[in-house]
Amino acid sequence: MKDEAFFVYGKKEISYLKAKDKRLGKVIDKVVHIEREAILDLFSVLVHSIVGQQISTKDLSTILQRMTNELGFPLTPTHIAGLDKETLQTFGIAFKKAEYG
């Protein structure tokens, strides 16, 4: 996807998390720094969050790739609002979620 960056954090944020949860702190010490992609387009983040509920990361990636191949990126409210539930289902979106569209 386009318009992606990496989530930026440093010592201040790590210290805060480690102070809040000692078990998490131990994991942070073992893992060190993680580069996590951040999607900059807020509507795309919303779509990502809704579509990704209760499915695997691989399935989510496949569905989002199908959507962006067909609709372009970034996804917009106009893209989604213009689709019927049958079209949403062709991307792999569950029936209940497609009904919300």
C-alpha positions, 0 to 999 in steps of 0.5 A: 500500500502507498502512504505508509510509514513506520510508527515512531517511538523512542526511549520515552515511550519504551520507558513508559510501557515498561513502567506500566507493565513489568511482564511487558517490560521483560518482553521489550528487553528481549525483542528490542526495537520493532519497526511497525508500519503505520498507515497514514490515511485515516479512512484506510486505517478504519477499513483495515480495522473493521475488515481485520476483526476476527480474521487472520493477518494473512486473510486481512492482507489478501482482502485489502490487496483485492480491494486496493487492486480493484478500487485504488489506494487510498480507499475512500468513503466514496469507494465503499459507499458505492458498493453493494454487499455482493461486491464487498463479499467478492473481496472476501468480506464476511456477509455480516460485515458486508451488510454494514457497508 
